[in-house]
């Protein structure tokens, strides 16, 4: 999603500058066109040749270098840039940016850019908490710049506290969020459920299923990248929560039911991708009921039907999408659920097909609405999520 995006990385004087080499490499692998601009002080921490080798582009330092490709380099480069990340951002360069000072190649280009701008502070914890520095950061935010909160940890100076620049993966996520996709869901409120639920039998055993949450997480991430306000309601999974969204962890079907009904109030789109456990113990199991492990019988009852409840109480204009896991009569059973539960779409997933279902990186699904069926080929779950959201937005227009 970053292929051919023109990205400028501004590197100021900080020991954290070495991390930007890893970031540049990550971006290059995704097909981005990267230009690095360094302050003179930054060259004391990492050599410009490192960035030139990784990006394939000249690393810019001197405003008056006569070997520029363009006649007025900072203006020409600024016009082409899709996103400008200033990282590490020292207290000195933040002060310049906040007050409109432009006395080197980095600050002149930054000031000339009209693209999204991201600042990642990196400095001693006492400098970071200085009231002047915080005022400058607030001023940057007021001008529409994104400021990434630094990590807390052991700093190069020997202090421990806030001020540590986040790892390259976090910086990459900020760039991806800014420019990887058109913001065609800007302002939309979206609720996505993901993963399994578990129903305790006793302190040791529980009823659950094999859901890993990968499909739901891919959908939530796709909506987030497109500018939506996403609430991800997640059962117990081992996945990393995507940034720029709200995650509500739950365990049982009842907890998920309550979380969805609360978050779904006023939502534009609800997508239930979670595989909720169908049954829970009808009574609390105790040692008094137990005879032996061999003849243990647990009375069960159905868990809450979240989709049916949402369909019965769906407000006008809300789009409700569910998932159907079937081993036979895929389309017929899925369409019956669509109608019974008052859904706008159901995603039918045949568990018998190789590459589909739980635990895989791919999926094979059919998108079913009242009027049509769209059969998708074998795709990655990220690609399925993108096709799903494209279809939902088309239907909502």
N, C-alpha and C positions, 0 to 999 in steps of 0.2 A: 504493500500500500504506500510505500515511500519511494517507489521507483520513479526516477527522473525529478524528484522534488529537489529544489535548490535550497540547501541548508547552510547557514553560516554559523560556525562555532567561534565565539569570542572567548579567548583565553587570557586571563589577567594573572598577575604575579601571586602565585600560591603554590604550596607544595602539592596541592590536589591536582595540579595541571596534568600530572601523569595519567590520571584516570580518563582524560579526554582522548588519549590515543586509543583506548579500548572502545570508547563510544564511536569514534570516527570509523574504526574497523567494522563495528556492528552496522552502522548506517550504510557504509560502502557495500556490504554484503547484500543489503536490501535494494541496491541500485540507485541510491541517492547520490546527487551531485553535491559534494561537500567542499566548502572553502573555509579554511581556518585563518582567523585574524588574531595576532598576538600583540600584547603590549611588550614594550622593550624589557620590562622586568620579568615577564613570563618566560623569556628566552633563557633566563638564568636557571630555570627549573626543568625545561625540556627543549630540545633542539628543534627548530622549525623543519629541519630535514625529515624528522620523524613523521610529521603531519603530511609533508609533501609526498613521502613514500606511501603512506596509507591512503591518501585521497586522490593522488594523481593530479592535484592542482597546486599552484604556487601558494605557499603560506605567506600571508601579508603581514608586514610589521611596520615598515617605514612609509609614512604618508608621501614622501618625496622621492621614492624609488622610481627611477626613470625607465625601468624595465616592465612597467605595467602593460597588461594587454589592452587596457582601455585608457582613453585620454584623461578622464576624471574617474579614477577607479572606485572611490567610495560611493559616488552617485550611481554609476553604472551597475555596480554590484548590488546596491540597495534596491534598485528597480527590479532586479531579477529574483530576489530572495523570497522564498515561501515562508521561512521561519528563521528567527535569529535566537540562538541560545547563548547566553553569556554565562560561562561556567569554566573554571571557578570565578565567581565575582568577588573581588576583594572589596573591603570597605572603601578604599580610595576610588575605585572605578564606579561603585554604586553611588558615591557622593557626586561624581561628575555627571553620571546619567540622570540622576534625580534633579539636578540643577541646570541641565542643558549645556554642560561644558563639552567641547569637542576639540581636544588638543592633540589627538593622535589618530592613527588609522582606525582603531577599534571604535572609539567614541564617535568619530565623524560618520562612520558607516552606520553605526547603531542609530544615531540621530536622524540619518537620512532614510532609514527603512520605515516603510508603512505596513509591514507584515506583522504577524503575531510575534511578540518578543517574550522570552522566558529568561528569568534571572535565577541563578543558583548560588546563593551566598556561601562563602567558605572562608572562615577566619577564626581567630581566638574567641572563646566563648564570651569573654568580657567585652570584647569589641562588638560582638554580635548583639549583646544585650544593651549596649550603649544607647541612650535615648536618641542621640543624633542619628545614629545608623538606623534605628527603628523608624524614625520620622522619614528618613530618606526612602526606606523600603515602602512605607505607606504612601509616599508621594508617587513612587513608581507604580504601585497598584492603582492609584487614582487616575493614572494616565493609561490604564488598560493593560499594563504588563502583568504577566503571571510571575509570582515569586514562589519558588519551591522552598518549603521549610527544610532547613538543614537537619541532618541526623544528629543524634546525641551519642557521644562516645569519647574514646581517648584521642586527643588531638596531638598533632606533631610537636606542639610547644610543650607538651607534658601535662597540660590541663585536661580535665574531663568535663564534658558538658556539650551544649548545643554549639554548632558551628562547623561540624563535619559535613563536607559535601556528600550528597547521596551517591550511591554506586551508579555506574554507567547504565545499568538496566532501568533505574528510576528516571534518569535523564532521557533515555530513549523513549520511555513511556510518555513523558511529557511532550516530546516532539511528535510522537505518533498521535497523541490526543489532539494536538494543535492542527495538524495538516494532513493526516493520512486519509481523511474522508470528508466529503462535503457534509456540512452540518444541516442535513435535511430533516433532522428530528429536533432541532433547536427548540427548547422550551417544553417539549412533550414529556409527560410524566409516565414512566414505564415501570411495571412490576414484573419481575421474572422469578419463577421458582426453579430450583435446581437440586439435584442429588436425591438421595433416599430419605425416608424417615425410619426411625426405629421405635419399636414398641416393646418396652421392658416386660419380660416374663417374671424375672426375679433379679436379684443383684448381679447375676452372672449372664443369663441368657436373654435374648431378645429376638423379635421378629423383624425382618427387614428384606431388602432385595439387593441386586447386584449393581444398582445405579452408581456411577462414578461422578455424575454432575457435569461431565465435559460438555454436553450439548447445551445445557442451560447456561453455563458459564460463557460459552462462545456467543450465545445470543445476547446476554447481558453486556458483554464486551463490545459487540457490534453496535448495540444501541448507544452505549457510552461514547464510542468513537464518532458517532453521527450526531452528537450533541444532546442526547436525551438526558433527562434527570432520572437515573435508574436506581431502583431499589431491588437488590438481589436477595431473595429469601432462600437460604441454603441449608439443606440437611447436612449431616456429617460427611465431609469429603476431605481429600488430601490435596486439593487444588489451592493455588495461590489466588487470593481475591484480587481481581483487577482494580487498578486505581480509578479515581474519579467517579466512584459510585458509592452507594450506601449498602452495606451488607448486614443482613439480619440473620444470625445463626439460630437454627431451631433443631430439635431432635424428633419429637413425636408429630404425628399427623394433626393432633389437636393444636399443638404449638404453631404448626404451619398454617392451619386454618385461621387461627386468630391473627397471625402476622399478615396473611394475605388480605383478610377482610379489612384490617386496619390500614395497611399501606395502599390497598386498592381503591379506597375512597377518593374519588376525583381523578383516578388514573385514566389516561387516554388509551393505554394498551396494557393488557394483562396477558402474559404468556406463561402457562403452567407447563414447564418442562420437567418438573420433579416427578419421580416415580414413588408415589406415596405407598407405604405398606397398606395392604388391603384389610388386614385384620389386626386386632389387639386383644389381649386377654380381657375377658368379660368381668373377671373378678381379680382382686389383688392376690397373687399367689403367696402362700405362706407355708411354713413347715407343717402346720396342722393339716393341710390338704394333701401333703405328700406321703405316699406309701413307699414307693421305691422308684428309681429312675426307669425301671422297665415298664411299669404300668402307670406312668405319669400321664394324666389327661388334663389338658388345659382348655376350659370353655372359652370360645372366641366370639367376638362380635365385629361387625363391619366398622371400619374407621370412617371419619367424616368424608363425604363426597364434596371436595372443595370446588371442583368445576361446576357441579350441578347447583351448588349454592350461589356461586358467582353468576351463573347463567340466569337463575331465577331473580336475582337482584341487580341485573346489569342495567346501569343508567343509559339513557339515550346518548349515542355518540361514542360509547366505549367499545373498543375492539377486544374480543375475548378469543384467545387461541389456546387449544389444548393439544396434548400429544396422546397417541394411541399406540400401544405396544400389542401387536397381534401375532399369533402363530398360524392362524388360518382365517379364511374369508376376510382378508385384510380390508379391502375397500368397503364391503358391505357392513362389517361390524363398526368400522370407523365412521361411516356416514350415519349409521344409526345413533352413535354417540353424539355426533354433531347436532342432529336434530333434537334428540332427547334432552341435551344439556344446554340448548340454546346458544351454541357457539357460532362465531363468525368464521372460524377456520379450525381444522384439526389436522395435525401432522401425523400421518400414518407411517409406522415403522415396522417392517416385517422382521421379526427376530430370527427367522430361518435363513435370511440372506447373509452371505459372507460379507464382512465389512460394515454391517449395520448393527445397531443396538448398543448394549452396555460395554464400556471398557475399551472401545475402539477409538482410533483417531479419525475415522471416517464414518459416513452414514449414507443410507439409501432411503429416501423418504418420498412420500406423495403428499402434496399440499391439497387438501380437500376443502372446498367452500360449497355453499348451497348451489352454485351454478357451474362449477368447473373442478377438474382434477388436474393438477400439474405434477407430473412424475419427474423427479430429479434423478440424475445418474449418480454413480458413486462419487462423492465429493468429500473433502475434508469437512470437519464440523464447523470450522470458521466459514467455509464457502456456503455450507447449508444455511448457516445463520444469516449470511448476507442475502442469499436468495429469499429466505423467509421474510426478512424485514423489507426487502424491495417489494415483495408481493403485498405485504400488509399495508405499506404506504400507498401503493397503487390503489388498493381497495378502499382506503380511507379518503381518497381525494374526491 
